[in-house]
């Protein structure tokens, strides 16, 4: 089942199910269901599964309205229904979404990050090779958070290029989404696409810059467009592509494969899940998004200056997830500290 969230200027927040060329508006059948979060925690989605919970809602509700899916996915006019990210902080529980990311999970990513670090510093650097080998042997994966989930935007909304960026790049990734069942156990709800936008110029200078290279306000990543429920998605082998468009033409493109068959983790996704949920148990009423790391790394030969304001990033994942597209804008200057330049 493919689920999505959208904003309707007349009805507010809505959640829908894709049915062929239409979106079935679940909110129109029951007005208390406005988000996927509502389905998870107010209609039993974390206990019986999202797909079964949606079927139950539709069976007991009124006849739903339908919207053209292509029109909804492509519209950028706020005066008409517009796609929103598939999961986000609940309006009544803003701390109920956590976003964590994994790194060095694909061979090409590990190799190219090591090369970039050596080029940037002029010195031998083996931290990425070391982490890669550790993961292969079943050790702890590299995990880090997007500290502010509200800074991870949905399809069509802008990614922000920070003022002090050294070289900003897109990172196309598969994202798994989890909830907590009534009994307290972690449940896998579904999958979507993510763009873990990264200042890899800053990271290459020193790996300890990683938290700053991954985090800033108002657009440090994106997620969407739809959430494919776990009962209908095969995470073993997923095609992925990423394009950067500038002034109406594609200036950079990469394609590859992701999924559990392509991870360097000996125990697959369970190795990431164990490391994350052992130290950070999911609290009651929380959702967790976990980015799996990218197989597509844009080095300087692919994208010399990185992402610039005016660029558009288009990421596509298979399995029914679809295309995640975001424009890039410049970060607004701030003078909050009143410091001399």
C-alpha positions in Angstrom: 0.0 0.0 0.0 1.3 3.5 -1.0 0.4 6.2 1.6 1.0 9.9 1.4 0.2 13.1 3.3 -0.9 16.3 1.6 -2.1 19.8 2.5 -5.5 20.9 1.2 -6.2 24.7 1.6 -9.8 23.9 2.2 -9.5 20.9 4.6 -6.0 21.3 6.0 -3.8 18.3 6.6 -4.9 15.0 4.9 -3.7 11.5 4.4 -4.4 9.4 1.3 -3.9 6.0 -0.3 -2.8 5.7 -3.9 -5.2 3.6 -5.9 -4.2 3.4 -9.6 -4.3 6.9 -11.0 -6.2 8.3 -8.0 -5.5 9.2 -4.4 -8.2 8.0 -2.0 -8.6 10.7 0.6 -8.7 8.7 3.9 -9.3 12.0 5.8 -12.6 12.5 4.0 -13.9 9.2 5.4 -12.9 10.0 9.0 -12.0 13.5 9.9 -9.9 12.5 12.9 -7.4 10.8 10.6 -5.2 13.6 9.2 -1.7 12.1 9.3 0.0 8.7 9.0 0.9 9.3 12.7 -2.9 9.2 13.4 -3.2 5.8 11.7 -0.2 4.5 13.6 -1.2 5.6 17.1 -4.9 6.3 17.1 -6.1 3.5 14.8 -3.9 0.6 15.7 -1.4 0.8 12.8 1.5 -0.1 15.0 -0.3 -3.2 16.3 -2.1 -4.6 13.2 0.0 -3.0 10.5 -0.6 0.2 8.5 -2.3 -1.5 5.6 -4.8 -3.3 7.8 -5.5 -0.2 9.8 -6.2 1.8 6.6 -8.6 -0.9 5.4 -10.4 -0.8 8.7 -10.8 3.0 8.6 -12.2 2.9 5.0 -14.6 0.1 5.9 -16.2 2.0 8.8 -16.1 5.5 7.3 -18.1 7.3 4.7 -17.4 7.2 0.9 -14.0 8.9 0.2 -13.3 11.6 -2.3 -10.7 10.9 -4.9 -8.0 13.2 -6.4 -5.8 12.7 -9.5 -2.5 11.4 -8.2 -0.3 13.0 -10.9 -1.9 16.4 -10.3 -1.3 16.1 -6.5 2.3 14.9 -6.9 3.3 17.7 -9.4 1.3 20.6 -8.0 3.4 23.4 -6.3 0.5 25.9 -6.0 -0.4 26.4 -2.3 -3.9 27.3 -3.3 -4.5 23.7 -4.4 -3.9 20.4 -2.7 -0.2 19.8 -2.4 2.0 16.8 -1.4 3.6 16.9 2.0 6.3 14.6 3.5 4.9 11.2 4.4 5.9 11.4 8.0 6.5 14.5 10.1 6.3 15.7 13.7 2.7 15.4 14.9 1.0 18.8 15.4 0.1 17.7 18.9 3.4 15.9 19.6 6.2 17.8 17.9 8.9 15.6 19.5 7.3 12.4 18.2 9.5 12.0 15.1 13.2 11.0 15.3 15.5 11.0 12.2 18.7 9.0 12.3 21.1 8.2 9.4 23.7 5.6 8.7 27.0 6.2 6.9 29.7 4.1 5.2 27.1 1.4 4.4 27.9 1.0 0.7 31.4 0.2 -0.8 31.5 3.2 -3.2 30.5 5.6 -0.4 33.3 4.3 1.8 35.9 4.5 -0.9 35.0 7.9 -2.2 34.7 9.5 1.2 38.2 8.2 2.0 39.6 9.6 -1.2 38.0 13.0 -0.6 39.3 13.2 2.9 42.9 12.5 1.7 42.5 15.1 -1.1 41.1 17.8 1.3 43.8 17.3 4.0 46.8 16.2 2.0 47.4 13.5 4.6 46.6 9.8 4.9 43.2 9.3 6.4 41.9 5.8 7.1 38.8 6.5 9.3 36.3 5.5 6.6 38.2 2.3 5.6 38.4 1.5 9.3 34.6 2.0 9.8 33.8 0.0 6.6 35.8 -3.0 7.9 34.3 -2.8 11.3 30.8 -3.0 9.8 31.7 -5.9 7.6 32.8 -7.8 10.7 29.6 -7.1 12.5 30.7 -4.1 14.5 28.9 -0.9 15.3 27.7 1.0 12.2 28.2 4.8 11.8 24.9 6.4 13.0 24.1 10.1 13.5 20.9 12.2 13.8 19.3 15.0 12.0 18.9 16.9 15.2 15.8 18.9 14.1 13.2 16.8 12.3 11.3 20.0 11.2 14.4 20.9 9.1 13.8 17.8 7.0 11.3 18.9 4.3 8.9 17.2 1.9 8.7 17.0 -1.9 8.8 20.3 -3.7 10.0 22.2 -0.6 13.4 23.9 -0.7 16.7 22.5 0.5 18.8 25.2 2.1 22.5 25.8 1.2 24.2 27.2 4.3 26.2 30.4 4.0 29.4 28.7 5.2 29.0 25.7 2.9 32.2 24.3 1.5 30.7 21.8 -1.0 27.1 20.6 -0.6 26.0 17.4 -2.2 22.8 15.3 -2.4 22.7 11.8 -1.0 19.9 9.5 -2.3 18.9 6.9 0.3 16.3 4.3 1.2 14.5 5.1 4.4 12.8 2.7 6.8 10.1 3.9 9.2 9.3 2.4 12.6 6.8 2.7 15.3 6.2 1.2 18.7 3.5 -1.3 19.3 1.3 -1.3 22.4 3.4 -4.1 23.9 6.5 -1.9 23.6 8.1 -3.8 20.6 9.5 -2.0 17.6 7.6 -2.5 14.4 8.6 -1.8 10.8 5.9 0.3 9.2 7.2 1.0 5.7 9.8 2.6 3.4 10.3 5.9 1.6 13.1 7.9 -0.1 15.4 10.4 1.6 17.9 13.0 0.6 20.6 13.3 3.3 22.0 16.6 2.0 25.6 16.8 3.3 28.4 19.4 3.2 31.0 16.9 2.3 33.6 19.6 1.8 33.4 20.3 5.5 33.4 16.6 6.4 36.4 15.9 4.2 38.5 18.5 6.0 37.9 16.7 9.3 35.5 13.7 10.0 34.7 15.3 13.4 32.9 18.0 11.5 30.2 15.4 10.6 27.4 16.8 12.9 27.8 20.3 11.3 28.0 18.8 7.8 24.6 17.2 8.3 22.6 19.7 10.3 21.3 23.3 9.8 18.0 25.1 10.0 15.1 25.1 7.6 16.1 22.5 5.0 19.0 20.1 5.7 17.4 17.1 4.0 14.2 15.8 2.5 11.9 12.8 2.6 9.1 11.4 0.5 7.0 11.3 -1.6 5.1 8.2 -0.4 5.4 5.6 2.3 5.1 2.1 0.9 3.9 -0.3 3.7 6.3 -3.0 4.7 3.9 -5.8 3.6 4.3 -4.6 -0.1 7.9 -3.5 -0.3 10.9 -5.7 -1.0 14.0 -3.9 0.6 16.6 -6.4 -0.7 17.4 -4.8 -4.0 16.1 -1.3 -4.9 17.1 0.8 -7.9 18.0 4.4 -7.1 19.0 7.4 -9.2 19.9 11.0 -8.5 20.0 14.0 -10.9 21.0 17.6 -10.4 19.4 20.1 -12.8 20.8 23.6 -13.3 19.3 26.2 -15.7 17.0 23.7 -17.2 19.5 21.0 -18.0 20.8 17.9 -16.2 24.4 18.6 -15.1 25.0 15.5 -13.0 23.4 12.1 -12.8 24.2 8.8 -11.0 22.3 5.5 -10.8 22.9 2.5 -8.6 21.4 -0.1 -6.3 20.6 0.0 -2.6 18.8 -2.3 -0.2 19.8 -5.0 2.2 21.6 -7.0 -0.5 24.0 -4.1 -1.1 24.9 -3.1 2.5 28.3 -3.8 3.8 26.7 -4.8 7.1 27.2 -8.5 8.0 23.8 -8.7 9.7 22.0 -6.4 7.2 19.6 -3.7 8.4 19.3 -5.5 11.8 22.8 -4.4 12.6 21.7 -0.7 12.2 18.5 -1.3 14.1 20.2 -3.0 17.0 22.7 -0.2 17.4 20.1 2.5 17.3 17.3 1.0 19.4 19.6 -0.4 22.1 20.9 3.0 23.0 17.8 5.0 22.0 14.7 3.0 22.7 11.6 4.3 20.9 9.3 6.0 23.4 5.5 5.5 23.4 3.9 7.5 20.6 7.2 8.1 18.6 8.0 7.4 15.0 11.6 6.7 13.8 13.0 7.3 10.3 16.3 5.6 9.5 18.3 6.5 6.4 20.3 3.6 5.1 23.2 5.5 3.6 23.8 6.3 -0.1 25.4 4.2 -2.9 25.7 7.4 -5.0 28.5 9.8 -4.1 29.0 12.9 -6.1 32.7 13.8 -6.0 34.3 16.9 -7.5 34.6 15.3 -10.9 30.8 14.8 -10.9 29.7 18.0 -9.3 32.7 20.3 -8.9 31.1 23.2 -7.0 28.4 21.1 -5.3 24.8 22.2 -5.1 24.1 25.9 -5.8 21.1 28.1 -5.3 18.7 27.5 -8.2 19.6 23.9 -8.7 16.9 21.1 -8.5 17.7 17.7 -7.1 15.6 14.7 -8.4 15.9 11.4 -6.6 14.0 8.3 -7.6 13.7 5.0 -5.8 11.9 1.8 -7.1 9.4 -0.4 -5.5 6.6 2.2 -5.7 8.3 5.0 -3.7 8.7 7.3 -6.7 10.4 10.7 -7.2 11.6 13.1 -4.5 12.3 16.5 -6.0 13.6 19.6 -4.2 14.9 23.0 -5.3 18.0 24.5 -3.6 18.0 28.0 -2.1 20.5 30.1 -0.3 20.4 30.4 3.5 19.3 33.8 4.8 22.0 35.8 6.5 21.6 36.2 10.3 23.1 38.8 12.6 21.9 37.3 15.9 25.3 37.2 17.5 26.3 40.7 16.4 29.9 39.5 15.9 32.5 41.3 13.8 33.3 39.6 10.5 
